[in-house]
Amino acid sequence: MWSRFKKHKGGAISLIVLLGFAFLAISGPSIAPYDAARISANILAAPSPSHFIGTDNLGRDILSQVMYGVRVSMLVGFFSALISTVIGIGLGGTAAYFGGLVESIIMRFTDGFMVIPPFFLILLVSATYGGSIMLITIMIGATSWPTTARLVRAEFLSLKEREFIVAQKALGSSSARIMLLHLLPNSLPPVLVIAALGAGGAIIQEASLSFLGLGDPNVVSLGQMLMNALQYMRMAWWTAVSPGMVIFVIVLAFNLVSDSLNDALNPKSFRRT
């Protein structure tokens, strides 16, 4: 799989980019040139040796803010994708393996959940209970699992009647053992692809909420930076371009990695680019 993945140049470069952003998420606050909340009299200063990306309307260093904001975006993307993947695997796998009434109940619940617009539900909850990063992350993960559930169900249905699964049942293996050690590993490739796409989508949702003023006011996020820069875009373009470009690059990297994973994990569809 790795040999096929690294031949996909766009995916390989994107993976390196994401690893770089992950490094910033971990160590960004400690290597940032200034405290992201530090206010100065140097308001809307253009990029210079002392402020490589300039300052905002309160004199805060934009580069430092971006380093802090990347941490929020990466955490939201990773953990929301993890939450949605775990829920989707649990519900989709259970529905496919046990079938019958269990499958009918779970899939009708999934179909009903897909009717609800996720972003507007998250927006309503954030406006009602406050937009803490933990709440936003949980809500994004808890509303984006239906696609994973339907995908896992389809994979489990195609695998559960195969010889190696029938042999495990004949040997007396428990349902949990069969699902976790045999069905799930063989169903992971498309799930990983969906998870990578979901991480990028989660970052956009969090940035959108922060841009609308419904994010966490206690942390620096890229969407919040865009909201603050909105009225100064014409006179100080760097206040909006920097966080906007970072969001664009992160989401694009997740999408290219997802596309590369799809090629690498499905040899029949592999194509060199």
Secondary structure, 3 states (H helix, E strand, C coil): CHHHHHCCHHHHHHHHHHHHHHHHHHHHHHHCCCCCCCCCCCCCCCCCCCCCCCECCCCCEHHHHHHHHHHHHHHHHHHHHHHHHHHHHHHHHHHHHHCHHHHHHHHHHHHHHHHCCHHHHHHHHHHHHCCCHHHHHHHHHHHCCHHHHHHHHHHHHHHCCCHHHHHHHHCCCCHHHHHHHHHHHHHHHHHHHHHHHHHHHHHHHHHHHHHCCCCCCCCCCHHHHHHHHHHHCCCCCHHHHHHHHHHHHHHHHHHHHHHHHHHHHCHHHCCCC
